[in-house]
């Protein structure tokens, strides 16, 4: 299994856990809803990139990547605001960890939507909705 396949399965497990937490929590927090929406958005490009399978069409993959980029930009902006409000070593370390995680998690959607033309030229194995 490649590291991107591992990332897909971890993303799927986190999405299932977040969905169960939303269902079982009487008043889910905004962070829980954000985690659920982001992990659900990440399932499509993570699977497609990890297993090199085109799912849907190219515009759907690019739309999905754009939404993921917007979500990650929001998370990064909020972590910068938190760092600005509390400038200490703990929040700096948290910002660095969030930034590193975003760089790793953003790789599959970006590569799947914008840098994998070989996937979209093969019309024999496309999974359509």
C-alpha positions as CSV (number, residue, x, y, z in Angstrom):
1,X,0.0,0.0,0.0
2,X,1.3,3.4,-0.9
3,X,1.2,6.3,1.5
4,X,-1.6,7.9,-0.4
5,X,-3.7,4.8,0.0
6,X,-3.0,4.9,3.7
7,X,-4.0,8.5,3.8
8,X,-7.3,7.6,2.0
9,X,-8.1,4.9,4.6
10,X,-7.2,7.2,7.5
11,X,-9.4,9.9,6.0
12,X,-12.3,7.5,5.6
13,X,-11.9,6.3,9.2
14,X,-11.9,10.0,10.5
15,X,-14.9,10.8,8.4
16,X,-16.8,7.8,9.8
17,X,-15.8,8.8,13.3
18,X,-16.8,12.4,12.8
19,X,-20.1,11.3,11.4
20,X,-20.7,9.1,14.4
21,X,-19.7,12.0,16.7
22,X,-22.1,14.4,15.0
23,X,-25.0,11.9,15.2
24,X,-24.3,11.0,18.9
25,X,-23.5,14.4,20.2
26,X,-26.5,16.4,21.4
27,X,-25.0,19.8,20.2
28,X,-22.1,19.2,17.8
29,X,-19.5,22.0,17.7
30,X,-18.5,24.0,14.7
31,X,-15.1,22.3,14.7
32,X,-16.8,18.9,14.5
33,X,-19.0,20.0,11.6
34,X,-15.8,21.4,9.9
35,X,-14.0,18.2,10.4
36,X,-16.9,16.2,9.0
37,X,-17.3,18.4,5.9
38,X,-13.6,18.5,5.2
39,X,-13.1,14.7,5.5
40,X,-16.1,14.0,3.4
41,X,-14.8,16.4,0.7
42,X,-11.4,14.7,0.9
43,X,-12.7,11.2,0.3
44,X,-13.3,11.6,-3.5
45,X,-9.9,13.0,-4.5
46,X,-8.0,10.9,-2.0
47,X,-9.4,7.7,-3.4
48,X,-9.0,8.8,-7.0
49,X,-5.4,9.8,-6.6
50,X,-4.4,6.9,-4.3
51,X,-5.8,4.3,-6.7
52,X,-5.4,6.3,-9.9
53,X,-9.0,6.0,-10.9
54,X,-10.9,8.9,-12.4
55,X,-14.2,9.4,-10.6
56,X,-16.9,11.6,-12.3
57,X,-15.6,14.3,-14.5
58,X,-12.6,16.7,-14.4
59,X,-14.7,19.7,-13.6
60,X,-16.1,17.8,-10.5
61,X,-12.6,17.0,-9.3
62,X,-11.5,20.7,-9.8
63,X,-14.6,21.9,-8.0
64,X,-13.9,19.5,-5.1
65,X,-10.2,20.6,-5.0
66,X,-11.4,24.3,-5.0
67,X,-13.7,23.6,-2.0
68,X,-10.9,21.8,-0.2
69,X,-8.5,24.7,-0.9
70,X,-11.1,27.1,0.5
71,X,-11.6,25.0,3.7
72,X,-7.9,24.8,4.2
73,X,-7.4,28.5,3.6
74,X,-10.1,29.2,6.3
75,X,-8.4,26.8,8.8
76,X,-5.0,28.4,8.1
77,X,-6.4,31.9,8.4
78,X,-8.0,31.0,11.8
79,X,-4.7,29.6,13.0
80,X,-2.9,32.8,12.0
81,X,-5.5,34.8,13.9
82,X,-5.1,32.6,17.0
83,X,-1.3,32.9,16.7
84,X,-1.7,36.7,16.4
85,X,-3.9,36.9,19.5
86,X,-1.7,34.6,21.6
87,X,1.9,35.0,20.4
88,X,3.7,32.3,22.4
89,X,5.7,29.2,21.6
90,X,2.7,26.8,22.0
91,X,0.6,28.5,19.5
92,X,3.5,28.9,17.1
93,X,4.1,25.1,17.3
94,X,0.4,24.5,16.7
95,X,0.5,26.8,13.6
96,X,3.5,24.9,12.2
97,X,1.8,21.6,12.8
98,X,-1.4,22.8,11.1
99,X,0.6,24.2,8.2
100,X,2.5,20.9,7.7
101,X,-0.7,18.9,7.9
102,X,-2.4,21.1,5.3
103,X,0.6,20.7,2.9
104,X,0.3,16.9,3.2
105,X,-3.5,16.7,3.0
106,X,-3.7,19.1,0.1
107,X,-1.4,17.0,-2.1
108,X,-4.0,14.4,-3.3
109,X,-6.8,16.8,-4.3
110,X,-4.4,19.1,-6.1
111,X,-2.6,16.4,-7.9
112,X,-5.8,14.6,-8.8
113,X,-7.6,17.6,-10.2
114,X,-4.7,19.6,-11.8
115,X,-1.7,17.4,-12.4
116,X,-3.0,14.0,-13.5
117,X,-4.0,14.4,-17.2
118,X,-3.2,10.7,-17.8
119,X,-6.3,9.8,-15.6
120,X,-8.7,11.9,-17.5
121,X,-7.6,10.8,-21.0
122,X,-8.5,7.2,-20.3
123,X,-12.3,7.0,-20.8
124,X,-12.5,3.2,-20.4
125,X,-12.4,3.1,-16.6
126,X,-14.2,6.3,-15.7
127,X,-16.7,5.9,-12.9
128,X,-19.7,8.2,-13.7
129,X,-22.4,9.4,-11.4
